[in-house]
Amino acid sequence: MNELLTSFDLNGTKITNFEMETSALYGLGKMLGHNCLTVCVIIANRVRKEFTNDYDKSVESLIQKALERLTT
């Protein structure tokens, strides 16, 4: 599996994230004529088999930053 993660690219750009829900949101948004955006917190490096134990603070920080940018 790690070989697939490290070898996948799109037009020379490495693609290393796989986040399934985002693809569904983008697909539905396009079908309905909406613009979509997702923001994600990195909680794992599957290639190195490193995982974050406590990612709540990072998620909270990302939510706050996104809300600040949307409201200013």
Backbone torsions as a table, in degrees:
resi	resn	phi	psi	omega
1	MET	NA	-41.8	-179.2
2	ASN	-60.7	-32.8	177.9
3	GLU	-62.5	-38.9	178.0
4	LEU	-65.7	-39.2	-179.8
5	LEU	-65.8	-39.4	-175.6
6	THR	-85.2	-14.2	-176.9
7	SER	-103.7	-9.3	-176.5
8	PHE	-77.7	130.6	174.7
9	ASP	-146.7	159.7	178.6
10	LEU	-126.2	110.4	-178.4
11	ASN	53.1	41.2	177.8
12	GLY	86.2	-2.2	178.7
13	THR	-101.0	126.4	179.4
14	LYS	-69.5	132.8	176.1
15	ILE	-111.5	115.6	-174.1
16	THR	-119.5	-5.2	-177.9
17	ASN	-100.5	139.0	167.2
18	PHE	-131.4	114.1	-174.9
19	GLU	-136.9	100.9	-166.5
20	MET	-65.9	-39.3	-175.1
21	GLU	-64.1	-34.0	-178.8
22	THR	-60.9	-41.2	-179.3
23	SER	-61.8	-38.0	178.0
24	ALA	-66.5	-42.3	178.9
25	LEU	-62.8	-43.7	179.4
26	TYR	-65.7	-41.2	179.0
27	GLY	-63.1	-46.9	178.3
28	LEU	-65.0	-41.2	178.4
29	GLY	-59.9	-44.6	179.4
30	LYS	-63.2	-42.9	179.8
31	MET	-61.3	-34.0	-177.5
32	LEU	-94.1	-0.2	177.8
33	GLY	79.8	24.0	-179.5
34	HIS	-102.8	154.1	168.3
35	ASN	-90.3	137.5	-177.7
36	CYS	-125.3	154.2	176.8
37	LEU	-147.3	139.5	172.6
38	THR	-126.7	150.5	172.3
39	VAL	-125.0	137.4	-174.4
40	CYS	-130.4	148.0	173.3
41	VAL	-100.3	133.0	177.4
42	ILE	-79.1	119.4	-178.8
43	ILE	-117.6	-3.9	-179.1
44	ALA	-155.3	147.3	167.4
45	ASN	-115.7	94.7	-174.5
46	ARG	-67.6	-27.9	178.4
47	VAL	-64.9	-45.0	179.7
48	ARG	-87.4	-5.5	-177.2
49	LYS	59.5	43.5	176.8
50	GLU	-111.2	131.6	-176.9
51	PHE	-132.2	142.4	178.1
52	THR	-81.5	128.8	178.9
53	ASN	-79.0	-40.6	-175.5
54	ASP	-124.7	93.5	-177.6
55	TYR	-104.2	4.5	-178.6
56	ASP	-57.6	-42.5	-179.2
57	LYS	-64.4	-39.6	179.1
58	SER	-66.3	-40.4	178.3
59	VAL	-64.4	-46.1	179.7
60	GLU	-60.6	-42.6	178.9
61	SER	-63.2	-42.6	179.0
62	LEU	-63.8	-41.7	178.1
63	ILE	-60.7	-46.6	-179.5
64	GLN	-61.3	-44.9	180.0
65	LYS	-63.6	-42.0	180.0
66	ALA	-64.6	-43.6	179.2
67	LEU	-63.8	-39.7	177.9
68	GLU	-62.4	-43.7	-179.1
69	ARG	-67.8	-34.6	-179.2
70	LEU	-74.2	-24.3	-174.0
71	THR	-106.5	3.6	178.0
72	THR	-111.1	NA	NA
